[in-house]
Amino acid sequence: MAAAAAAPAAGTAGTVEDVGVCVVGAGVSGLSCARELVDALGWPAEDVLLLEAGDVVGGRVRSDEELCPGDVVDLGAELVHGTTTSLTRLLGRLGERLEPLFVWAQGDGGPLEEPVNGGYGLYYIGREHRLLPYNSSDAEFVHLNSTLSALSSLSPPPAHLSLLDHLVASSVPPALLALAQAGYANTLCTELSQLSLGRAVAWEHAWGEDGEDVDFRVAGGMASATRWLQRGLRIRTGAAVRVVRRAAAGVELEVEDV
């Protein structure tokens, strides 16, 4: 693996630092990459530098202990799906308690057919100022959920269609389109019009590939995993990578303090 150099962006002051590896981004993927380099491949921790443009580490994973005193509230990633993932195994090694969770959001595998631990789900249809329970027999609501549940059977889906195109063609009404929009925006961070039908189908396959229909919340907060991942790592926050280029000795990155 070639060496990397982190230098100040053009027109800014700063120093040049030579390191073995620069990892861009200190979200879960970046932290996992650096952790693998150090723990599995034997790179010295001081020779691996993570550059994070934001002011916090963990990406979408953020747990808050002040919003609700005495409890931990996850403000980003909020659930663990299934019992066989690498995240589940990590949380088990850390001794984190996993509590069964009732999920009802479209895009997160919901709504489930039965509540979990007394859980209950309500959808707010803002355009119509009404609430729908997760098990509502409302015909339009049932049609939306049936259409989304059938996504995994579309093989292969037309490459040129978005998920919005598919839902409109399936006669899902505008108010329920907004409900699906909220669910997928939360999970996949995009709009229905920007999410390809193929990507939505792949997500449905990934969601159910372990054959389980069970979800958990982490009692100590999802950030317990990112705290473990970042232990002993060199992380520089407020460092936006502006340019990446090849150099004679490896790779150079221009970094701007933000």
N, C-alpha and C positions, 0 to 999 in steps of 0.2 A: 504494500500500500504506500502510495507516495506521500511525502510530507505536505503540510499545508501551512500557509502563512496568512495571518489575519492582520490587515493593514487598514489605516484610516481611509475613509472615502475621499475622493479627489476634492480639494479645496477645504478640507477640515484638518484640524490638528490632532495629533495622536502618535502612537508608537506602533512599530511593526513587531509582531510576536510570531515566532516559529513554533509550531506544534506538530505532533505526529498526525493528529486527526482533528478536523473541525466538523462538528455536527451542527447543522443549521436547524434551529427550532428546539425548544425544550418542553414540547408537549409530550404526551405518552410515547409516541413513536420515537422522537429524538432521545428521550430518556432511556427507553428500552434499547435503542441502538448503542448508546454509550455504555449502558450497563453490560450488554453482551460483549462489547469490545474489551472491557476491563475484566469481567468475571470469566468469560468463556475463552477469549482469545489472548488474554494475558497482557494487554496494553497497560502501561503504567497510567494510573488515573491522572497524574499531573501532565501527561502528554496527550490527553483528550480534552478538547475545549468545546463546550456547547455555547452557541450564540443564540440568544433569544431576544427578538425585537420588543416584546412586551415587558411589563414590569413585574410579572409573576411567572412562576414556573408551574407547569402542569397542563398548559393548553386549556381545553374545555373542562378539565377536572378542577373543581374548586369547592371546598367545603367551608361552611361558615358556622362558628360556634357562638356568635353574638346575636344573630337575628332571633333565635329562640333559645334563651338561656336554659342550660341543662340538657340540650339536645344538639345534634349536628344536622345541619341542613345542607344538602348538596345543591349548589347553584348551577352546575353544569351537568356533566355526565351523572346520571342519577340511579342507574340500576345495572345489575349483572344478570345476564341471560344464561340459563342452563347451569350445569354442574361440572362440565367437562372442559372448560376453556382454560387457557394459561392464566387468565386473570383470576378465575375461581381458585386455581391451585395456589397462586401467589397469596391471595387473601387468606387461604387456609393455613399456609405456612406462617403467616404473620399473626395468626390467632384471631383474625377479625370475625366477628359474629355476623352471619348472613341471615336476614329475616325475610321470609317469604313475602312477596309483594304482589299486590293486585294491579295489573296494568290494563288500561283501557284505551290508550292512545293509538290511533292509526299510525303506522310507520314504526311502532314499537311492538308489533305482534298482536295488538288488541283490536277489539275488546275481547277479553277472555269470556268463556261461556259461563264460568262460575266464579263467584268472589273468593278471595283468599283471606283468611284470618279476619273475616268480617268486613273486608274492604268493600268499597262501593265507588262507582264511577258515575259522574254526571258530565254531560257535554252541554256547553252553553252555545246556543245558536244565536250569535250576536245580531244578525240581520233581522231575526224574527223575535228577539228578546224572549227566548224560551229555553227551558232546560230539558234535556233528554237523558233518562237513565241509561246505563250501559246496555241493559237488556231490553230496551224499548222495542216494541213491535211496530213502530212507525215505518210505514212502507218505504219511504225514501231513505231512511236511515239503514234499514235492513238491506236495501238494494246497494247502497254505498259499500257496506261491509262485505256483502257477497261479492261485489265486483273486485274489491281489493284482495279478498281471500283467494280469488281465482287467478290472481296474477301469476302464481308459481306454475300454473298449468299452461301458460303461454310460452311455447317453445317451437322455434325461436321467435321472439317478438319482432315486429317490423322495426328496422333500424332507424327510420326517419321520424318516428312518433315520440312525443313526450308523454309523460304520465297524464298531463292535463288533456292532451288530445284523446287519449284512450278513455278517460272518465267522461269527457263531453260526448264522445261517440257512443258511450254506454248509457247516455241519458241521465247522468247524475246531475241533479239540479244545483243552481248556483250556491244556495245556502249550505249544502252539504259539501260542495267543492271547497268552500272556505274552511270547513271542518277538517277535510283531508289536508288542505294546505297547512293548517296549524300543526297537525301531527307530523307531517314529513319535514316541515321547517325545523321542528324541534329535534328530530332524529338525524336528518341528512343535511341540514343547514342549507336548504335551497328551496326555490319555488317549484311548484308543479310544472310550470312551463319550461323550466330549465333542467328538470330531471328527466332523462331519457327513459322511455318505457323499458328498454333493456336493462338499465341500471336498477330500476325499481323491481323488475323480475329477479335479477341477481340478488338483490337485498332480501327478497322474500325467501329465496332458496337458502341463503346464508343463515337467515333467522331460524329456519327450521331444520337445518342439516343435522343437528345433533339429536333430532327426534324428541326433544323435550319442549314442554310448554310450561316452563317454570321460570320465575324471575325473583330476584332478591334485591333488597337494599342493604348497604353496608352500614351496620350500626355505628361504626366509628367514622363514617364518611369515606367517600371514594378517594379523598386526598391521602388516605393512609397508604395507598399503593404508590402514589407519586412521591411521597416522602421517602419510602423505602428505595425506590428506583434512583433517586437523586443523591443518596448518601455517598459522601466522599468524592462526588464529581465536581469538576470545575465548570461553573455555569456563569456566564456573563449576560445579565439582563440589560434591556435598553440598548441592545446592539443589533441594528438592522443591517443585514447583508445586502449591499447594493449591486455588487459586481462579483462574478466568479469567473476566473480565467485560468487557463493552463499556463504554467511557467516551466522553466528549464528544470527546476528542482521538485516540481510537483504541481500544486494548485495554489493560487492566490485569491484571497477574498478581500474586497473592499467593504469596510464596516463603518457605519455611521452611528454615533451615539444619538439616541432619540429620547 
